[in-house]
Amino acid sequence: MFIKPRYRFLLSNLWKGLVWFVGLVIIFVIVKQIFGPTEHWMEPVHNKPLLVYSIFLISEVVFGIVPPEVFMIWSIHGGISDSYIINVAFLSVISFGAGISGYFIGASMRGLPFFLHIEEKYLLQYRKYLKRFGGILVITAALTPLPFSAVAMAVAAFRFPFKYYFIYSLSRFVRFGVYGYIVWQANAF
């Protein structure tokens, strides 16, 4: 069976993301078994949603330093609402907004000497991916551990049309929905 290279790229990264996510869920379940329910070991930050959301926003804008799934785990007993679904939805909106911000940062800084250095050091690999895979790169970054914000900056710096970036990046909500559901189910163990 022949799979086009662009879809092979997507499937390969989805597989890597799945392996990463399964590993994180296993660690979560083990930590719960050792330290008890999340409300006990995450108590220092449970009542500080502004702090946690600020850290998440910074992380999402600055190349996704902390995986969103960690914040989903926090959302089980923390957040702006008692509803896990609302908390994860809010995280997804922050993440999507950070990607849009990343796009405009990349577009506005394109050509500046400082950004040229960042582009050369961190973003150049995405140029070849963008030329080869187009919008599949944005979808892959939205669904997998590829740094979503870095890809957003790169595609903007390389003049990928915003209209298409916006449409493809909506798949970020799929990631939060699916991963959020799995984190919720893993909490039952």
C-alpha positions as CSV (number, residue, x, y, z in Angstrom):
1,M,0.0,0.0,0.0
2,F,1.4,3.4,-1.1
3,I,0.9,6.3,1.2
4,K,1.8,9.8,-0.1
5,P,4.8,11.3,1.7
6,R,2.8,14.2,3.2
7,Y,0.4,11.7,4.8
8,R,3.3,9.5,5.9
9,F,4.7,12.6,7.6
10,L,1.4,13.1,9.4
11,L,1.0,9.5,10.4
12,S,4.6,9.2,11.5
13,N,4.2,12.2,13.8
14,L,0.8,11.1,15.0
15,W,2.5,7.8,16.0
16,K,5.3,9.6,17.8
17,G,2.7,11.8,19.6
18,L,0.7,8.7,20.6
19,V,3.7,7.0,22.0
20,W,4.6,10.2,23.9
21,F,1.0,10.6,25.2
22,V,0.7,7.0,26.3
23,G,4.0,7.4,28.2
24,L,2.6,10.5,29.9
25,V,-0.6,8.8,30.8
26,I,1.2,5.9,32.3
27,I,3.4,8.2,34.3
28,F,0.2,10.1,35.5
29,V,-1.4,6.8,36.6
30,I,1.8,5.7,38.4
31,V,2.1,9.1,40.2
32,K,-1.5,8.8,41.2
33,Q,-0.9,5.4,42.7
34,I,2.2,6.6,44.6
35,F,1.0,10.0,45.7
36,G,-2.8,9.7,45.7
37,P,-5.4,11.7,43.9
38,T,-4.3,14.7,41.9
39,E,-6.1,17.2,44.3
40,H,-3.5,16.2,47.0
41,W,-0.2,16.5,45.0
42,M,-1.3,19.5,42.9
43,E,-2.9,21.3,45.8
44,P,-0.3,24.2,45.7
45,V,-1.6,25.3,42.3
46,H,-5.3,24.2,42.4
47,N,-6.5,27.6,43.6
48,K,-4.3,29.6,41.4
49,P,-5.8,29.5,37.9
50,L,-4.5,32.8,36.8
51,L,-0.9,31.7,37.6
52,V,-1.4,28.3,35.8
53,Y,-3.1,29.8,32.8
54,S,-0.3,32.4,32.5
55,I,2.3,29.7,32.6
56,F,0.4,27.8,30.0
57,L,0.1,30.9,27.7
58,I,3.8,31.6,28.0
59,S,4.6,28.0,27.4
60,E,2.4,27.8,24.3
61,V,3.8,31.1,22.8
62,V,7.4,30.1,23.6
63,F,7.5,26.8,21.6
64,G,5.4,24.7,24.0
65,I,7.9,24.2,26.8
66,V,5.4,22.4,29.0
67,P,3.1,19.8,27.3
68,P,-0.6,20.8,27.3
69,E,-1.5,17.4,28.8
70,V,0.1,18.5,32.1
71,F,-2.3,21.4,32.3
72,M,-5.2,19.0,31.4
73,I,-4.2,16.9,34.5
74,W,-4.3,20.1,36.6
75,S,-7.7,20.9,35.1
76,I,-9.2,17.8,36.7
77,H,-9.5,19.6,40.0
78,G,-8.4,23.2,39.2
79,G,-9.3,25.9,36.8
80,I,-11.9,28.6,36.2
81,S,-14.7,26.2,36.5
82,D,-15.7,23.0,38.4
83,S,-16.3,21.5,35.0
84,Y,-13.3,19.7,33.5
85,I,-14.7,20.1,30.0
86,I,-14.9,23.9,30.4
87,N,-11.3,24.0,31.8
88,V,-10.0,21.9,28.9
89,A,-12.0,24.0,26.4
90,F,-10.4,27.2,27.9
91,L,-6.9,25.6,27.6
92,S,-7.7,24.8,23.9
93,V,-8.7,28.4,23.3
94,I,-5.5,29.7,24.9
95,S,-3.4,27.3,22.8
96,F,-5.2,28.2,19.6
97,G,-4.8,31.9,20.4
98,A,-1.1,31.4,21.2
99,G,-0.8,29.8,17.7
100,I,-2.5,32.7,16.1
101,S,-0.2,35.1,18.1
102,G,2.8,33.0,17.0
103,Y,1.7,33.4,13.4
104,F,1.5,37.2,13.7
105,I,4.8,37.3,15.6
106,G,6.4,35.4,12.7
107,A,4.8,37.7,10.1
108,S,5.7,40.9,11.9
109,M,9.3,39.9,12.7
110,R,10.1,38.5,9.3
111,G,13.3,40.1,8.0
112,L,14.5,41.6,11.3
113,P,18.1,40.6,12.1
114,F,17.1,39.1,15.5
115,F,14.4,37.0,13.9
116,L,16.6,36.0,11.1
117,H,18.9,34.5,13.7
118,I,16.0,32.6,15.3
119,E,14.8,31.5,11.9
120,E,18.2,30.2,11.0
121,K,18.7,28.4,14.3
122,Y,15.3,27.1,15.1
123,L,12.8,27.5,12.3
124,L,14.7,26.7,9.1
125,Q,13.8,23.0,9.3
126,Y,10.2,23.9,9.0
127,R,10.8,25.7,5.7
128,K,11.6,22.4,3.9
129,Y,8.6,20.7,5.6
130,L,6.3,23.6,4.6
131,K,7.4,23.4,1.0
132,R,7.1,19.6,1.0
133,F,3.9,19.1,3.1
134,G,2.1,22.5,3.0
135,G,-0.9,22.6,5.3
136,I,-0.3,19.1,6.6
137,L,2.6,20.6,8.6
138,V,0.2,22.9,10.4
139,I,-2.2,20.0,11.0
140,T,0.6,17.8,12.3
141,A,1.8,20.5,14.7
142,A,-1.7,21.1,15.9
143,L,-2.2,17.3,16.6
144,T,1.2,16.2,17.8
145,P,4.0,17.3,20.1
146,L,5.6,19.3,17.3
147,P,5.9,22.8,18.6
148,F,2.7,24.4,17.5
149,S,3.8,28.0,18.1
150,A,7.2,27.5,16.4
151,V,5.4,26.1,13.3
152,A,3.0,29.0,13.4
153,M,5.9,31.5,13.4
154,A,7.7,29.6,10.7
155,V,4.8,29.4,8.3
156,A,4.1,33.1,8.8
157,A,7.8,33.9,8.2
158,F,7.7,31.8,5.1
159,R,4.6,33.6,3.8
160,F,2.0,30.8,4.2
161,P,-1.4,32.4,3.8
162,F,-3.1,33.2,7.1
163,K,-6.5,32.0,5.8
164,Y,-5.2,28.5,5.3
165,Y,-3.1,28.6,8.5
166,F,-6.3,29.5,10.4
167,I,-8.4,26.7,8.9
168,Y,-5.7,24.0,9.4
169,S,-4.9,25.1,12.9
170,L,-8.5,24.6,14.0
171,S,-7.5,20.9,14.2
172,R,-5.8,22.0,17.5
173,F,-9.2,21.7,19.1
174,V,-9.4,18.0,18.1
175,R,-6.2,17.3,20.0
176,F,-7.5,18.9,23.1
177,G,-10.8,17.1,22.8
178,V,-9.3,13.7,22.3
179,Y,-6.4,14.1,24.7
180,G,-8.6,15.7,27.3
181,Y,-11.0,12.7,27.1
182,I,-8.2,10.2,27.6
183,V,-6.7,12.2,30.5
184,W,-10.2,12.2,32.1
185,Q,-10.5,8.5,31.6
186,A,-7.0,7.9,33.0
187,N,-7.9,9.8,36.1
188,A,-10.3,7.0,37.0
189,F,-7.5,4.5,37.5
